[in-house]
Amino acid sequence: MEKITQIRQGDVLLVRRRRPADAERIDSPGLRVPGERTGHAHVLPAEVYQTPSGRLLHLEEPALITHEEHAAIEVPEGWWEPVLQREFTPSSRPRARAEFD
């Protein structure tokens, strides 16, 4: 059976990681990430760990990541790095074409 290495739900990407030696558990109820536009949250009940390179989530058993606007997805047990994907909106990008009057 192929091991899942990435899971995406909307603007949240979970990337499977190996257990880090330097991770310290922090007091947190898990992943709760409000969406960019609606304020609805992506929620995953997990243990949260801090490492020098960022936060990791640990699941001892499969759990669901939920969101009001997306189907729930089962996340397998293991270590996961949450990556927030944001829409790129350049405010000062030069126009591709000249504008004419």
DSSP file (Angstrom, degrees, kcal/mol; ACC not computed):
  #  RESIDUE AA STRUCTURE BP1 BP2  ACC     N-H-->O    O-->H-N    N-H-->O    O-->H-N    TCO  KAPPA ALPHA  PHI   PSI    X-CA   Y-CA   Z-CA
    1    1 A M              0   0    0      0, 0.0     2,-0.2     0, 0.0     0, 0.0   0.000 360.0 360.0 360.0 133.3    0.0    0.0    0.0
    2    2 A E        -     0   0    0      1,-0.1     2,-0.4     0, 0.0     0, 0.0  -0.514 360.0-126.0 -74.5 135.5    1.3    3.4   -1.0
    3    3 A K        -     0   0    0     -2,-0.2     2,-0.2     1,-0.1    -1,-0.1  -0.696  22.2-122.0 -85.0 127.9    2.0    5.8    1.9
    4    4 A I        +     0   0    0     -2,-0.4     3,-0.1     1,-0.1    -1,-0.1  -0.505  31.1 177.0 -69.5 131.6    0.3    9.2    1.6
    5    5 A T        +     0   0    0      1,-0.3    11,-3.0    -2,-0.2     2,-0.3   0.614  63.1  28.6-111.9 -18.7    2.9   12.0    1.7
    6    6 A Q  E     -A   15   0A   0      9,-0.2     2,-0.4    74,-0.0    -1,-0.3  -0.999  54.5-174.6-144.9 145.2    0.7   15.1    1.1
    7    7 A I  E     -A   14   0A   0      7,-2.3     7,-3.5    -2,-0.3     2,-0.4  -0.997   9.7-165.9-137.2 132.6   -2.9   16.1    1.8
    8    8 A R  E     +A   13   0A   0     -2,-0.4     2,-0.4     5,-0.2     5,-0.2  -0.972  13.1 174.7-124.4 135.3   -4.5   19.3    0.7
    9    9 A Q  E >   -A   12   0A   0      3,-2.8     3,-1.9    -2,-0.4     2,-0.2  -0.906  67.3 -58.2-134.1 106.4   -7.8   20.8    1.9
   10   10 A G  T 3  S-     0   0    0     -2,-0.4    -1,-0.1     1,-0.3    57,-0.0  -0.398 122.5 -10.4  59.2-125.3   -8.4   24.2    0.4
   11   11 A D  T 3  S+     0   0    0     -2,-0.2    74,-3.5    -3,-0.1     2,-0.5   0.200 119.1  90.2 -94.0  17.4   -5.5   26.5    1.3
   12   12 A V  E <   -AB   9  84A   0     -3,-1.9    -3,-2.8    72,-0.2     2,-0.5  -0.964  53.8-172.1-115.1 125.0   -4.0   24.1    3.9
   13   13 A L  E     -AB   8  83A   0     70,-2.9    70,-3.2    -2,-0.5     2,-0.5  -0.960   7.7-157.7-112.9 130.3   -1.4   21.6    2.7
   14   14 A L  E     -AB   7  82A   0     -7,-3.5    -7,-2.3    -2,-0.5     2,-0.5  -0.943   8.3-165.9-107.7 126.6   -0.2   18.8    5.1
   15   15 A V  E     -AB   6  81A   0     66,-2.2    66,-3.0    -2,-0.5    -9,-0.2  -0.954  22.3-121.5-116.2 125.9    3.2   17.3    4.2
   16   16 A R  E     - B   0  80A   0    -11,-3.0     2,-0.3    -2,-0.5    64,-0.2  -0.417  37.0-179.3 -66.3 136.7    4.3   14.1    5.9
   17   17 A R  E     - B   0  79A   0     62,-2.4    62,-0.6    -2,-0.1     2,-0.2  -0.863  28.7-105.0-130.1 164.8    7.6   14.4    7.9
   18   18 A R        -     0   0    0     -2,-0.3    60,-0.0     1,-0.1    62,-0.0  -0.547  52.5 -85.0 -83.7 157.4    9.8   12.1    9.9
   19   19 A R        -     0   0    0     -2,-0.2     2,-0.2     1,-0.1    -1,-0.1  -0.494  48.8-137.1 -63.6 120.7    9.8   12.4   13.7
   20   20 A P    >   -     0   0    0      0, 0.0     3,-0.8     0, 0.0    -1,-0.1  -0.577   4.4-142.8 -82.0 144.7   12.2   15.2   14.6
   21   21 A A  T 3  S+     0   0    0     -2,-0.2    -2,-0.0     1,-0.2    30,-0.0   0.776  98.8  50.4 -73.4 -26.4   14.6   14.7   17.5
   22   22 A D  T 3  S+     0   0    0      2,-0.1     2,-0.3    -3,-0.0    -1,-0.2   0.124  78.4 127.8-103.2  21.2   14.3   18.3   18.6
   23   23 A A    <   -     0   0    0     -3,-0.8     2,-0.5    28,-0.1    28,-0.2  -0.613  39.2-163.1 -82.3 135.1   10.5   18.7   18.7
   24   24 A E  E     -C   50   0A   0     26,-2.5    26,-3.1    -2,-0.3     2,-0.1  -0.974  21.1-122.9-118.1 127.9    8.9   20.1   21.9
   25   25 A R  E     -C   49   0A   0     -2,-0.5     2,-0.3    24,-0.2    24,-0.3  -0.443  27.6-160.6 -69.1 137.9    5.2   19.6   22.5
   26   26 A I  E     -C   48   0A   0     22,-2.8     2,-1.0    -2,-0.1    22,-0.6  -0.870  29.7-100.1-117.7 155.2    3.3   22.8   23.1
   27   27 A D        +     0   0    0     -2,-0.3    20,-0.0    20,-0.1    22,-0.0  -0.623  69.1 130.9 -77.3 103.4   -0.1   23.3   24.7
   28   28 A S        -     0   0    0     -2,-1.0    20,-0.3    20,-0.1     3,-0.1  -0.984  61.2-130.8-154.0 143.5   -2.4   23.6   21.7
   29   29 A P        -     0   0    0      0, 0.0    17,-0.4     0, 0.0     2,-0.3   0.518  67.0 -94.7 -76.1  -2.4   -5.7   22.0   20.8
   30   30 A G  S    S-     0   0    0     15,-0.2     2,-0.4     2,-0.1    17,-0.1  -0.869  71.0 -13.5 126.4-161.2   -4.4   21.2   17.3
   31   31 A L  E     +F   44   0B   0     13,-2.5    13,-2.2    -2,-0.3     2,-0.3  -0.668  53.9 164.5 -83.7 128.8   -4.6   22.9   13.9
   32   32 A R  E     +F   43   0B   0     -2,-0.4    11,-0.2    11,-0.2    -2,-0.1  -0.841   7.1 171.3-143.6 104.7   -7.1   25.7   13.5
   33   33 A V  E     -F   42   0B   0      9,-2.4     9,-2.8    -2,-0.3     2,-0.1  -0.943  25.1-140.5-121.4 111.2   -6.5   27.8   10.4
   34   34 A P  E     -F   41   0B   0      0, 0.0     7,-0.3     0, 0.0     6,-0.1  -0.438  29.3-112.5 -66.1 142.1   -9.1   30.5    9.4
   35   35 A G        -     0   0    0      5,-3.2     4,-0.4    -2,-0.1   -25,-0.0  -0.276  21.1-115.2 -71.2 162.2   -9.6   30.7    5.6
   36   36 A E  S    S+     0   0    0      1,-0.1    -1,-0.1     2,-0.1    50,-0.0   0.894 103.9  20.1 -65.6 -42.7   -8.5   33.7    3.6
   37   37 A R  S    S+     0   0    0      3,-0.1    -1,-0.1     1,-0.0    -2,-0.0   0.876 129.6  31.4-102.0 -42.5  -11.9   34.9    2.5
   38   38 A T  S    S-     0   0    0      2,-0.1    -2,-0.1     1,-0.0     3,-0.1   0.703  86.8-127.7 -97.5 -20.8  -14.7   33.5    4.6
   39   39 A G        +     0   0    0     -4,-0.4    -3,-0.1     1,-0.3     2,-0.1   0.342  61.5 139.8  85.4  -8.4  -13.2   33.1    8.1
   40   40 A H        -     0   0    0     -6,-0.1    -5,-3.2     1,-0.1     2,-0.3  -0.403  48.6-126.1 -65.1 149.9  -14.3   29.5    8.3
   41   41 A A  E     -F   34   0B   0     -7,-0.3     2,-0.5    -3,-0.1    27,-0.4  -0.783   6.8-135.9-110.6 144.1  -11.5   27.4    9.8
   42   42 A H  E     -F   33   0B   0     -9,-2.8    -9,-2.4    -2,-0.3     2,-0.4  -0.827  34.9-166.9 -84.4 128.4   -9.7   24.2    8.8
   43   43 A V  E     +FG  32  66B   0     23,-2.5    23,-2.5    -2,-0.5   -11,-0.2  -0.979  20.8 167.8-128.8 130.9   -9.6   22.1   12.0
   44   44 A L  E     -F   31   0B   0    -13,-2.2   -13,-2.5    -2,-0.4     2,-0.7  -0.915  30.4-137.5-140.4 111.7   -7.5   19.0   12.8
   45   45 A P        +     0   0    0      0, 0.0     2,-0.3     0, 0.0   -15,-0.2  -0.582  51.8 134.8 -71.1 113.1   -7.3   17.7   16.4
   46   46 A A        -     0   0    0     -2,-0.7     2,-0.3   -17,-0.4    13,-0.2  -0.974  61.9 -94.6-152.9 160.0   -3.6   16.9   16.8
   47   47 A E  E     - D   0  58A   0     11,-2.4    11,-2.7    -2,-0.3     2,-0.5  -0.661  43.3-142.3 -75.9 138.1   -0.7   17.2   19.1
   48   48 A V  E     -CD  26  57A   0    -22,-0.6   -22,-2.8   -20,-0.3     2,-0.4  -0.900  18.2-173.0-110.8 132.9    1.3   20.3   18.2
   49   49 A Y  E     -CD  25  56A   0      7,-3.0     7,-2.6    -2,-0.5     2,-0.4  -0.935  15.5-140.7-123.8 145.1    5.1   20.4   18.4
   50   50 A Q  E     +CD  24  55A   0    -26,-3.1   -26,-2.5    -2,-0.4     5,-0.2  -0.888  23.5 174.3-103.6 135.4    7.6   23.2   18.0
   51   51 A T  E >   - D   0  54A   0      3,-2.4     3,-1.5    -2,-0.4   -28,-0.1  -0.854  48.6-100.0-128.0 167.0   10.9   22.7   16.1
   52   52 A P  T 3  S+     0   0    0      0, 0.0     3,-0.1     0, 0.0   -29,-0.0   0.792 125.0  46.9 -58.1 -26.3   13.6   25.1   15.1
   53   53 A S  T 3  S-     0   0    0      1,-0.3     2,-0.3     0, 0.0    -3,-0.0   0.415 126.1 -77.7 -97.9   2.0   12.2   25.1   11.6
   54   54 A G  E <   -D   51   0A   0     -3,-1.5    -3,-2.4     2,-0.0    -1,-0.3  -0.889  65.9 -33.6 137.8-167.3    8.5   25.5   12.5
   55   55 A R  E     -D   50   0A   0     -2,-0.3     2,-0.3    -5,-0.2    -5,-0.2  -0.670  44.5-167.9 -95.6 147.1    5.5   23.6   13.9
   56   56 A L  E     -D   49   0A   0     -7,-2.6    -7,-3.0    -2,-0.3     2,-0.4  -0.938  13.0-138.9-127.5 152.6    4.6   20.0   13.3
   57   57 A L  E     -DE  48  80A   0     23,-3.5    23,-3.0    -2,-0.3     2,-0.4  -0.889  13.5-158.4-109.5 142.7    1.4   18.1   14.0
   58   58 A H  E     -DE  47  79A   0    -11,-2.7   -11,-2.4    -2,-0.4     2,-0.5  -0.985   6.0-171.2-125.0 129.9    1.4   14.6   15.4
   59   59 A L  E     - E   0  78A   0     19,-2.6    19,-2.5    -2,-0.4   -13,-0.1  -0.976  11.8-169.0-116.9 124.0   -1.5   12.1   15.1
   60   60 A E  S    S+     0   0    0     -2,-0.5    17,-0.1    17,-0.2    -1,-0.1   0.700  83.4  12.0 -81.2 -19.6   -1.3    8.9   17.0
   61   61 A E  S    S-     0   0    0     15,-0.1    -1,-0.2    17,-0.1    17,-0.1  -0.958 104.1 -71.2-147.6 162.1   -4.3    7.6   15.1
   62   62 A P        +     0   0    0      0, 0.0     2,-0.3     0, 0.0    -2,-0.1  -0.220  54.2 178.6 -56.7 145.8   -6.1    8.8   11.9
   63   63 A A  E     -H   75   0C   0     12,-2.0    12,-3.7    10,-0.1     2,-0.4  -0.949  27.1-107.0-144.4 162.2   -8.2   12.0   12.4
   64   64 A L  E     -H   74   0C   0     -2,-0.3     2,-0.6    10,-0.2    10,-0.2  -0.773  14.9-149.6 -96.0 134.7  -10.4   14.2   10.2
   65   65 A I  E     -H   73   0C   0      8,-2.7     8,-2.0    -2,-0.4     2,-0.3  -0.911  30.2-168.9 -94.6 128.3   -9.4   17.6    9.0
   66   66 A T  E     +G   43   0C   0    -23,-2.5   -23,-2.5    -2,-0.6     2,-0.3  -0.807  21.2 169.9-122.4 159.1  -12.7   19.5    8.6
   67   67 A H  E >   -H   70   0C   0      3,-0.6     3,-1.1    -2,-0.3   -25,-0.1  -0.930  39.7-121.6-163.2 143.5  -13.9   22.8    7.1
   68   68 A E  T 3  S+     0   0    0    -27,-0.4   -26,-0.1    -2,-0.3     4,-0.1   0.769 112.6  39.5 -62.5 -26.4  -17.3   24.2    6.6
   69   69 A E  T 3  S+     0   0    0      2,-0.1     2,-0.3    -3,-0.0    -1,-0.2   0.383 112.2  58.5-107.0   3.1  -16.8   24.6    2.8
   70   70 A H  E <  S-H   67   0C   0     -3,-1.1    -3,-0.6   -61,-0.1     2,-0.1  -0.918  87.5 -99.4-130.4 156.0  -14.8   21.4    2.1
   71   71 A A  E     -     0   0C   0     -2,-0.3     2,-0.1    -5,-0.1    -2,-0.1  -0.478  49.5-102.1 -67.6 144.2  -15.4   17.7    2.5
   72   72 A A  E     -     0   0C   0     -2,-0.1     2,-0.4    -6,-0.1    -6,-0.2  -0.405  37.5-154.5 -66.0 145.5  -13.7   16.2    5.6
   73   73 A I  E     -H   65   0C   0     -8,-2.0    -8,-2.7    -2,-0.1     2,-0.5  -0.985  13.1-126.7-126.5 133.2  -10.5   14.3    4.8
   74   74 A E  E     -H   64   0C   0     -2,-0.4   -10,-0.2   -10,-0.2    -8,-0.0  -0.669  21.2-157.0 -79.8 127.9   -9.0   11.5    6.9
   75   75 A V  E     -H   63   0C   0    -12,-3.7   -12,-2.0    -2,-0.5     3,-0.1  -0.921  17.4-128.0-104.9 123.1   -5.4   12.2    7.8
   76   76 A P        -     0   0    0      0, 0.0   -17,-0.1     0, 0.0   -15,-0.1  -0.191  35.5 -84.9 -65.7 161.8   -3.4    9.1    8.6
   77   77 A E  S    S+     0   0    0    -17,-0.1     2,-0.3   -19,-0.1   -17,-0.2  -0.228  84.2  71.5 -61.1 157.0   -1.4    8.8   11.8
   78   78 A G  E    S- E   0  59A   0    -19,-2.5   -19,-2.6   -17,-0.1     2,-0.4  -0.857  86.0 -40.7 133.7-167.7    2.1   10.3   11.8
   79   79 A W  E     -BE  17  58A   0    -62,-0.6   -62,-2.4    -2,-0.3     2,-0.4  -0.848  53.4-175.6-102.9 132.7    4.0   13.6   11.7
   80   80 A W  E     -BE  16  57A   0    -23,-3.0   -23,-3.5    -2,-0.4   -64,-0.2  -0.989  20.2-147.8-134.6 136.5    2.7   16.4    9.5
   81   81 A E  E     -B   15   0A   0    -66,-3.0   -66,-2.2    -2,-0.4     2,-0.5  -0.909  21.2-140.4 -99.7 121.2    3.9   19.8    8.6
   82   82 A P  E     -B   14   0A   0      0, 0.0     2,-0.5     0, 0.0   -68,-0.2  -0.699  18.9-171.4 -82.7 129.6    1.1   22.3    8.0
   83   83 A V  E     -B   13   0A   0    -70,-3.2   -70,-2.9    -2,-0.5     2,-0.5  -0.984  14.9-142.2-121.6 123.0    1.8   24.7    5.1
   84   84 A L  E     -B   12   0A   0     -2,-0.5     2,-0.6   -72,-0.2   -72,-0.2  -0.741  11.4-154.2 -88.3 125.6   -0.6   27.6    4.4
   85   85 A Q        -     0   0    0    -74,-3.5     2,-0.4    -2,-0.5    -2,-0.0  -0.882  14.3-171.6-101.2 121.9   -1.2   28.3    0.8
   86   86 A R        -     0   0    0     -2,-0.6     2,-0.3   -50,-0.0   -74,-0.0  -0.881  28.8-107.7-115.5 145.9   -2.1   31.8    0.1
   87   87 A E        -     0   0    0     -2,-0.4     2,-0.6     1,-0.1   -76,-0.0  -0.534  34.6-126.6 -70.5 132.1   -3.3   33.3   -3.2
   88   88 A F        +     0   0    0     -2,-0.3    -1,-0.1     2,-0.0     0, 0.0  -0.709  32.6 173.7 -84.2 122.3   -0.7   35.5   -4.7
   89   89 A T        -     0   0    0     -2,-0.6     2,-0.3     0, 0.0    -2,-0.0  -0.838  18.6-153.1-130.0  94.0   -2.0   39.0   -5.5
   90   90 A P        -     0   0    0      0, 0.0     3,-0.1     0, 0.0    -2,-0.0  -0.508   9.6-172.0 -71.1 127.5    0.8   41.3   -6.7
   91   91 A S  S    S+     0   0    0     -2,-0.3     0, 0.0     1,-0.2     0, 0.0   0.706  84.5  32.8 -91.2 -21.3   -0.1   44.9   -5.9
   92   92 A S  S    S+     0   0    0      2,-0.1    -1,-0.2     3,-0.0     3,-0.1   0.097  79.9 138.7-123.8  24.2    2.8   46.5   -7.8
   93   93 A R        -     0   0    0     -3,-0.1     3,-0.1     1,-0.1     2,-0.0  -0.504  58.0-113.0 -69.5 133.1    3.2   44.1  -10.8
   94   94 A P        -     0   0    0      0, 0.0    -1,-0.1     0, 0.0     2,-0.1  -0.345  36.7-100.6 -64.6 147.7    3.9   46.0  -14.0
   95   95 A R        -     0   0    0      1,-0.1     4,-0.0     2,-0.1     3,-0.0  -0.401  19.5-138.1 -68.3 145.0    1.1   45.6  -16.6
   96   96 A A  S    S+     0   0    0     -2,-0.1     2,-0.3    -3,-0.1    -1,-0.1   0.785  87.0  35.4 -75.1 -27.5    1.8   43.1  -19.4
   97   97 A R  S    S-     0   0    0      0, 0.0     2,-0.2     0, 0.0    -1,-0.1  -0.929  88.0-108.9-127.4 151.3    0.4   45.5  -22.1
   98   98 A A        -     0   0    0     -2,-0.3     2,-0.4     1,-0.0    -2,-0.0  -0.490  33.7-127.0 -72.8 146.9    0.5   49.2  -22.5
   99   99 A E        -     0   0    0     -2,-0.2     2,-0.3    -4,-0.0    -1,-0.0  -0.806  22.6-158.9 -97.0 138.8   -2.8   51.0  -22.0
  100  100 A F              0   0    0     -2,-0.4     0, 0.0     1,-0.1     0, 0.0  -0.877 360.0 360.0-116.8 148.5   -4.1   53.3  -24.8
  101  101 A D              0   0    0     -2,-0.3    -1,-0.1     0, 0.0    -2,-0.0   0.439 360.0 360.0 -81.4 360.0   -6.6   56.2  -24.6
